[in-house]
Amino acid sequence: MSVRDLRPPPGFTVLNRVDLILLCRSDMPALQETACTPGDLGRPSTLSGRSTLRIIEPDMVVRRLMHGGALRHVTGWRFASPGRSLRELEVSLHLASHGVPTPEILAVRIQRQGWFHRIDVITRLVPDSADLLTFLEAPRPDCGDIMLAAGALIRRMHDLGVYHADLHIKNILRDSGGGLWLLDLDKACRFEKVPGFMKRLNLRRFIHSANKWNRRGRIHLCGDWSGRFMDGYHRAS
């Protein structure tokens, strides 16, 4: 998918510069001007558990897309195509339109670096929040309820035809009111109907990530947390 060939979704504008392409909310001219400035945006984040983020005051978050896997230290931010970020925007708008909480994407900023692209996704800040890895570092008496809600959130995502290939406890955010949000959808994709084996992969990946951090002593989980998680998934409609 090419940004140059992109028909922006309603409410978004595409701006082309010499070495930068910006897909941005049409009603945010100040952000358009800021995001077209070369170099890193904002200041380093102090958000708990989200150290790779930067902040544009007062309420915007900049997340640089990075490769994972064994070669992540080599590939880093270098993407051959901006397709992942454009897919993230499409999936995010789809989920939000159906009431599934995910941080609102305000802009996608693509800087050309030779043969590669460096991509930043700018979202609205969810105040007073922490990802589940951070939140569960302390023992929580409501751990079972949190996992019940996490299972229900993932079921809603699947029912809307979305598969999140990087689903783990760091990619679910909890806000100050106890609500849960889906994060980092650049590895997500939409289907008419998510195949059953892919749903099971998502569930197993989430359970594996929670068990891994629990074994390492980083988080504290209640005894039947996985049962509560699956209850939430199966009860949701």
N, C-alpha and C positions, 0 to 999 in steps of 0.2 A: 504494500500500500504506500502510495506517495502523497506527501502533503500537497505538492503542487497540483495533483489531480483531485484533491479532496474537496467535496462539497461540505462546507462546515455545517454542523448541526444548528438548528434554530437557536438564535441568541449568541452565536459565535462568529468571529471574524478572523480571516487568515491575513497576516501581514508578512510580506517578504522583504528581507534585507539582504545585503551582500553575502554574509555568511551566517544568517540567522533567519529562521522561520518561526513565527509565533501564531499559535491558534489560541485566541483569547476571547473572553466574554465581551460582547459588543458594548455593553453598558459600563465598562470599566476602563475609560481612556487613561486614567492615571496609571493603572497596572500595565496597560499596553506600553506606555512610555518607559516605565521602570524596567519591564522585562525585555525591552529592546536594547538595553544597555549591555555592552559586552562584559564578560567576566562573571564571577559568582554573585548571586543575588542575596540580599539580606545579610544577617549575622548568624554565627553558629548558634545552634539550638541548645537550650538547657532542658528540653522536654525529657522527662524520665523515661529511659528505655528507648529513646529515639535519637541517639547521638549523631546520626548521619544527616539529620535534617538541618535546614536553615530557616530563619524567621524573617518575614517582611512585616514590620510593624504596621498596624497593631494586631492583625488577626489572620495572617496568611503563612502557610508552610510551604517550603520549597524542598522537594525530594528529588535527588538525582538518581536516575535509573542506573543500576549496576548489575553486571552479570553475577551469577552464582556459580557453584560447581568448582571442580578441581582447577580450572584455568582462570578463575575469577581475578587472580592477581595479575594475570597477563592481559586479559580482555578488559577488565575494569569497566569503565564507562563507555567503551567503544562499541557502537552499534552500527551494523551495516545498513540497517533500515530503521525508520522511525515507526514501523508498524505496531510495535508493542504499545507505545504510548497512545497511538490513535485508537487501538483496540480497547485500552484501559478507559479512555474517555467514553467510548460507545457503551461499554459494559456498565460503567458508573452511572451514566444518564439513564440507562435502562432500569437498573436496580432502584435508583432514586425515584423514578417515575412510578414505581410500584411500592414505594414506602419502605424499602430496605435501607437502613442507615449506612451510608458510606460518605466520607468527607467530600464536600462539593468541589469538583475540579473547576478552577477558574481559568487556567491557562496551561498550555503545553508549549514549552520553549525548546527548540531544536537548533543547536549550533553545529554547523558543519566544520569538521576538523579533518581536512584532507579527504581520505576515502570514507571517513567515519562520521557518525553523529553523536553528539553529547546532548543528552535529553534531561530536562528538568520538568517535573510536573508540579504545578502550583495549586494548592488546595486551601479551602477555608479551614482555619484552626478549630479543632474541637476543644473548648476550654476545660481545664480541670479534669484531664483524662490521662489514662495510662494503658499501655497494652497489657494483655493478661499475664505475660511473663513477669512484668514489673509488679502488677497489682497482686499477684499470688505469691510474691516473695515473703510476705507475712501470712501467718495462718489466718484464714477467714472462716468465721462460723457459717457464712452463707455460701461456701464453696460449691455445695451441691446445687443451689439455686442458680449460681453463675453458670455452671456447666449445663444445667437444664436449658437456660436461655441461649447458650452457645449452640447447643444441638438444634434448637428451634430456628435460630438465625441461619444456620447452614442448610436446613431443610427448605426454608423460604428461598434461599439462593438457588438451590437445585430445582425447585418447582418453577422458577422463572427461567430455567434453561441455562444457568451459568455454572461453569466448572472453574474452580480456583486452583490452579496447578501448584501454587505455593502456599497452601493453607496450613498454618500452624498457629500456636498460641500467640506468637508475636504479631500476627496479622489480624487479631481481633482486639479492638479498643473498647475500654469501659469508661463511660463518662461519669460525672459526679452524681447523676441521678440513677445510676445503675444500668443505663442502656448500653447495648453492645453495638459496635460498628465494624463493618468489614473494611480492611485496609489493603493497600498495595495490589491493585487489580491488574497490573501490567502483564501478569501471566495468566489472567483469566480469559475465558472465551465463551461464546454463546452457542447454544445448540437449540434446535427446535424442541428436543427433549434430551436431557443429559443421560447417556447410556448408564445402565445399572452398574457396570464394572467401574466406571469413572466415579460414580457416587461413592462406591465402596473404597476406592483409592483415596478420595478426599477424607473420608471418615477415619481411615486407618492412619493417614498422614497426621491428622490432628491429634489422634490418640497417641501415636508414637512420639510426637514432639512433646506433649505434656508429660508422658512417662519418662522421657529422656531427661528433662529438666528436673523432674521430681527425684529421679535416682541420683542426680548430681547434687541434690540438696539445695538447688537454687530456688525452688518453689515448694509450697506445702499444699498437697491435695488431700481431700477427704477420702475415706476408705472406698466408697462406692461411686467415685466421681464419674468413671466411665459409664456405669449403668445409668446415672442421672443424665449424662450427656446423650446417650442413645435414647433414653426416654423422651428427652426434649425433641430429638430428631423425629422420632416416630409419632409423637403426639401432634406435632405441628401440621397445619394444613395450609 
